[in-house]
Amino acid sequence: MSSNVVPMTEELAPGKPGKNFVRVPLPMDAAPELVIDTSGDDERMWMQLSDNVWIRPLMLNVVQGSWVNILKAKAGGIVSRHRHPAMVTGYTLDGAWGYLEHDWVATKGTFIFEPAGETHTLVVDPKVGHMTTLFHNMGPLLYVDENGKQTGYEDVFTRIEKFRAYYRQNGLGEGFIEQLIR
Ligand SMILES: [Fe+2]
């Protein structure tokens, strides 16, 4: 009888499946996994994006043009108006924030999905004064004016270039960003 349930002959723990456990391997063409413990982060891992806004990259996908990062902002922090031509998801880790274009406020534990085509301006809730959120950007940010006309952009490649220059300059080295690229 086949089963994907391991007999409980000994206490199971991550990486310690027991002697009778058979591990099904990754396909040989699969990308290597990425496991990042951010609990030991220091401030050098956070690149400043603008006044009171910082970003910590986690994974940069140069095949799909998507990336995952943590965004941290303090009172007055703003990410100026931009359009997402691909969907975005976010999960709030701390604080409170939202978009000038929407009346909801995301707080710790709030998940958001923004559809492709969404244009918004990110702000910190001034009543709380800070936010930390995990974002998965499935595509670029197109900065736009009040008429929706594009004025600039960020995609996974501009992000990587800026992170590379930043980590080179602050001593962490280019390898810090390169290990996050898939
Ligand atoms: Fe956005």
Boltz pocket constraint, residues with backbone or C-beta under 6 A from the ligand:
constraints:
  - pocket:
      binder: B
      contacts: [[A, 82], [A, 84], [A, 88], [A, 120], [A, 122], [A, 141]]
      max_distance: 6.0
